[in-house]
Every structure is written in structure tokens, then in C-alpha cells.
Amino acid sequence: MLMYKKIHIGVIGAGDCPVETYNMASELGYLIGKNGWILICGGLGGVMEGAAKGCYKAGGMTVGILPGEEKLAANPFITLPIPTGLGEGRNLLVVRASDVVVAIAGGYGTLSEIALALKIDKPVVGLKTWPGIEGVDYVETPQQALDRVARHLSRLE
């Protein structure tokens, strides 16, 4: 049950991605920002930067949970950088801080975050990501991802 007003949406994905994937992440981030939700991500490049850029442009708040110890390592669209010094261990913090997680494409780091989220019963929406994982709610577009996120949030309230 959500006891606070601000919704945290985690967006996970590779730190390096094709332009098409970056743009998809940016579109999703924009929709997250327009809804007044806070975007949580790993704070670096690729999908994380795309999502943060979209959210930032929509006037939303972006939180980057960084693997290293330097705030300045965050992409320019992160409004609240949180350096952890935990390396990949920060993946658990991204998942724990999120009410719902959206996975966009991604590599093994994304796969680990998907697994962590499912392990702790966080809803996971998959957009062009690892196929065939039981428990992932797969969609094809950023708008569909937003609709599924909203559906999951309504179940949490």
C-alpha cells in the first residue's frame, strides 16, 4: 500500500544503446514526468540518460543512483544524483526505491535488476527487453508501458 503521494518509477536499461532505444526511453521519461511521477534510474548514459532527459523536459524530477562516488558522473538530466560507491550493487537500490520498474532493452545489468525486482515482488514492465521472463508484463510502446505502470500502481494503492 502506498502511504505517500509521490510515485517513484524506475527505468532500467543499458548505459549504451542505439538511438531508437534512447528515443523510446526519452518518450517514456517524458510521460513519467508529465504524470508528476519521480523517475529513478542508474544516472548514467544510454537508456538512463534518455529517460532522464524526457522526464526533465516534462518538468519532472529525476534521481540517479550512481555506481561510483562522484555526483558529477551523473548525466546532465539528473536533478538528484546519489553517489553510492557500490558499483553494480546499486542496482538493488534502484529497484528498492521504485514502486514499479520499466525495463527497456538492456544487457546483463538490466537482467539483474529485473530479477531483483521480481524477487521482491515489484511489478516489472518490459519494453523491448529480455524476452520470456515469467512475471514481466511485456509491452511494445512507451505509451503502453505508461498504461501498464498506471495499472500496477492502482493495484498498489
C-alpha positions as CSV (number, residue, x, y, z in Angstrom):
1,M,0.0,0.0,0.0
2,L,1.4,3.4,-1.0
3,M,1.4,5.7,2.0
4,Y,3.0,8.7,0.3
5,K,1.9,10.9,-2.5
6,K,4.9,10.8,-4.8
7,I,5.2,7.8,-7.1
8,H,8.7,6.5,-8.0
9,I,9.1,4.8,-11.4
10,G,12.3,3.0,-12.0
11,V,13.6,2.9,-15.6
12,I,16.4,0.4,-16.2
13,G,18.4,-0.3,-19.3
14,A,21.9,-0.3,-20.8
15,G,24.3,2.5,-20.4
16,D,25.0,2.4,-24.1
17,C,22.2,1.9,-26.6
18,P,21.1,2.6,-30.2
19,V,19.4,6.0,-31.0
20,E,16.0,4.2,-31.4
21,T,16.2,2.8,-27.9
22,Y,17.4,6.2,-26.5
23,N,14.4,7.9,-28.1
24,M,12.0,5.3,-26.7
25,A,13.4,5.8,-23.2
26,S,13.1,9.6,-23.7
27,E,9.5,9.3,-24.7
28,L,8.7,7.1,-21.7
29,G,10.6,9.5,-19.4
30,Y,8.5,12.4,-20.8
31,L,5.3,10.6,-20.0
32,I,6.6,9.8,-16.5
33,G,7.4,13.5,-15.9
34,K,4.0,14.6,-17.3
35,N,2.3,12.4,-14.8
36,G,4.2,14.1,-11.9
37,W,6.0,10.8,-11.0
38,I,9.6,10.8,-9.9
39,L,12.0,8.9,-12.3
40,I,14.6,6.7,-10.6
41,C,17.5,5.3,-12.7
42,G,21.1,4.5,-12.5
43,G,22.0,8.0,-13.5
44,L,24.5,7.3,-16.4
45,G,24.1,7.2,-20.2
46,G,22.1,5.3,-22.7
47,V,18.6,4.3,-21.6
48,M,19.1,6.0,-18.2
49,E,20.0,9.3,-19.9
50,G,17.2,9.1,-22.4
51,A,14.6,8.5,-19.7
52,A,16.0,11.3,-17.6
53,K,16.1,13.7,-20.5
54,G,12.5,13.1,-21.3
55,C,11.4,13.4,-17.7
56,Y,13.5,16.5,-17.2
57,K,12.0,18.2,-20.3
58,A,8.5,17.4,-18.9
59,G,9.4,19.3,-15.7
60,G,9.8,16.1,-13.7
61,M,12.2,15.1,-11.0
62,T,15.0,12.7,-11.9
63,V,17.0,10.7,-9.4
64,G,20.2,9.0,-10.4
65,I,21.5,6.2,-8.1
66,L,25.1,6.2,-9.3
67,P,27.5,3.3,-9.1
68,G,30.5,5.5,-8.2
69,E,31.4,8.1,-5.7
70,E,31.1,11.2,-7.8
71,K,27.9,13.3,-8.3
72,L,29.4,14.8,-11.4
73,A,29.3,11.4,-13.1
74,A,25.6,11.7,-13.5
75,N,24.1,12.6,-16.9
76,P,23.1,16.3,-17.2
77,F,19.4,15.5,-16.8
78,I,19.6,14.1,-13.3
79,T,18.2,16.6,-10.8
80,L,19.2,14.5,-7.7
81,P,22.4,12.4,-8.1
82,I,23.1,9.9,-5.3
83,P,26.6,8.5,-5.5
84,T,26.8,5.1,-3.8
85,G,30.3,3.7,-4.4
86,L,28.6,0.3,-4.7
87,G,29.2,-0.4,-8.4
88,E,26.6,-2.8,-9.7
89,G,25.3,-3.3,-6.2
90,R,23.5,0.0,-6.7
91,N,21.0,-2.0,-8.9
92,L,19.3,-3.2,-5.8
93,L,18.8,0.4,-4.6
94,V,17.3,1.4,-8.0
95,V,14.8,-1.4,-7.7
96,R,14.0,-0.9,-4.0
97,A,13.5,2.9,-4.5
98,S,10.9,2.2,-7.2
99,D,7.2,1.4,-7.0
100,V,7.2,0.0,-10.5
101,V,10.2,-0.8,-12.7
102,V,10.2,-0.5,-16.5
103,A,13.0,-2.4,-18.3
104,I,14.0,-1.0,-21.7
105,A,16.2,-3.3,-23.8
106,G,19.4,-3.8,-21.8
107,G,22.2,-6.3,-21.0
108,Y,23.1,-8.4,-18.0
109,G,22.8,-5.4,-15.6
110,T,19.2,-4.9,-16.7
111,L,18.6,-8.6,-16.4
112,S,19.9,-8.5,-12.8
113,E,17.6,-5.6,-12.0
114,I,14.6,-7.4,-13.5
115,A,15.5,-10.5,-11.4
116,L,15.9,-8.4,-8.2
117,A,12.5,-6.7,-8.8
118,L,10.7,-9.9,-9.4
119,K,12.4,-11.5,-6.3
120,I,10.9,-8.8,-4.1
121,D,7.5,-8.7,-5.9
122,K,8.0,-5.3,-7.6
123,P,5.9,-5.0,-10.8
124,V,8.1,-5.1,-13.9
125,V,7.0,-3.8,-17.3
126,G,9.2,-4.9,-20.2
127,L,9.7,-2.7,-23.3
128,K,11.9,-4.4,-26.0
129,T,13.8,-6.2,-23.2
130,W,14.8,-9.7,-22.3
131,P,12.0,-12.0,-23.6
132,G,10.2,-14.8,-21.9
133,I,10.8,-13.9,-18.3
134,E,7.9,-15.1,-16.1
135,G,6.4,-12.2,-14.2
136,V,7.4,-9.4,-16.7
137,D,4.5,-7.5,-18.2
138,Y,5.6,-7.1,-21.8
139,V,4.6,-4.1,-24.0
140,E,5.6,-2.7,-27.4
141,T,5.4,1.1,-26.9
142,P,6.2,3.8,-24.3
143,Q,2.5,4.7,-24.1
144,Q,1.6,1.0,-23.4
145,A,4.3,0.9,-20.8
146,L,2.9,4.0,-19.1
147,D,-0.6,2.5,-19.2
148,R,0.7,-0.7,-17.6
149,V,2.6,1.2,-15.0
150,A,-0.6,3.1,-14.1
151,R,-2.5,-0.3,-13.8
152,H,0.2,-1.7,-11.5
153,L,0.1,1.5,-9.4
154,S,-3.7,1.2,-9.0
155,R,-3.2,-2.2,-7.5
156,L,-0.7,-0.9,-5.0
157,E,-2.9,1.9,-3.7
